[in-house]
Amino acid sequence: MSRFTMYDRAEMARQSAEERQLFKDEWIRNKADQLATSFPECAMDFYPTHRGFHPYLVGLDSDEAQDAYAAFVESVCLAKAKKLYSEAEFMGEVA
């Protein structure tokens, strides 16, 4: 087998692996975005009001609290999406 053929096969394998990784990353990002829609938009809406405390009293009205809430939602959704991808991959549902 010539070295050019070996190089072409190695290049094709590298491109294929890169395409699979891009597909995986896109699938996970789309699933995380889909999961994020089930969370409230605002941190103040996430806090249960039936406990007798108002969200303003616990500090959920600040921009920092909203940023922390957004980071929380993103990390939870990404973790769940990664788990769902690995399960789908195991079951053969993802190409």
C-alpha positions in Angstrom: 0.0 0.0 0.0 1.4 3.3 -0.9 2.0 6.0 1.6 -0.4 8.3 -0.2 -3.2 5.8 0.3 -2.3 5.5 3.9 -2.2 9.3 4.3 -5.6 9.6 2.6 -7.2 7.0 4.9 -5.7 8.7 7.9 -7.0 12.1 6.7 -10.5 10.6 6.1 -10.5 9.1 9.6 -9.5 12.4 11.1 -12.2 14.3 9.3 -14.8 11.6 10.2 -13.9 11.9 13.9 -14.1 15.7 13.7 -17.5 15.5 12.1 -18.8 13.1 14.7 -17.5 15.4 17.5 -19.2 18.5 15.8 -22.4 16.5 15.5 -22.2 15.5 19.2 -21.5 19.0 20.4 -24.4 20.4 18.3 -26.8 17.7 19.5 -25.8 18.3 23.2 -26.2 22.1 22.8 -29.6 21.8 21.1 -30.8 19.4 23.8 -29.5 21.7 26.5 -31.4 24.6 25.0 -34.5 22.6 24.7 -34.2 21.5 28.4 -33.6 25.1 29.5 -37.0 26.2 28.3 -38.6 24.2 31.1 -36.9 26.5 33.7 -38.3 29.9 34.6 -36.6 32.9 32.9 -36.0 34.8 36.0 -34.4 33.7 39.3 -37.2 35.4 41.2 -39.7 33.1 39.5 -37.7 30.0 40.5 -38.0 30.9 44.2 -41.1 29.3 46.0 -43.2 32.2 47.3 -45.3 29.9 49.6 -42.5 29.8 52.2 -43.4 33.3 53.5 -40.2 35.0 52.2 -40.3 37.4 49.3 -37.6 36.9 46.7 -36.4 40.4 47.3 -35.6 39.5 50.9 -33.2 36.7 49.9 -31.4 38.8 47.3 -32.8 37.4 44.1 -33.5 40.8 42.6 -29.8 41.6 41.8 -28.0 41.2 38.5 -25.5 38.9 40.1 -28.3 36.6 41.3 -29.7 36.5 37.8 -26.2 35.7 36.3 -25.7 32.9 38.9 -29.2 31.5 38.1 -28.4 31.5 34.4 -25.1 29.7 35.0 -26.9 27.2 37.2 -29.6 26.5 34.5 -26.9 26.2 31.8 -24.7 23.7 33.8 -27.7 21.6 34.8 -29.0 21.4 31.3 -25.6 20.7 29.8 -25.0 17.9 32.3 -28.4 16.3 31.5 -27.9 16.7 27.8 -24.6 14.9 28.0 -26.2 12.1 29.9 -29.0 11.9 27.4 -26.5 11.8 24.5 -24.5 9.0 26.1 -27.7 7.0 26.7 -28.9 7.6 23.1 -25.5 6.6 21.8 -25.5 3.4 23.9 -29.0 2.5 22.5 -27.9 3.2 19.0 -30.3 6.1 18.5 -27.6 8.5 17.5 -25.6 7.9 14.4 
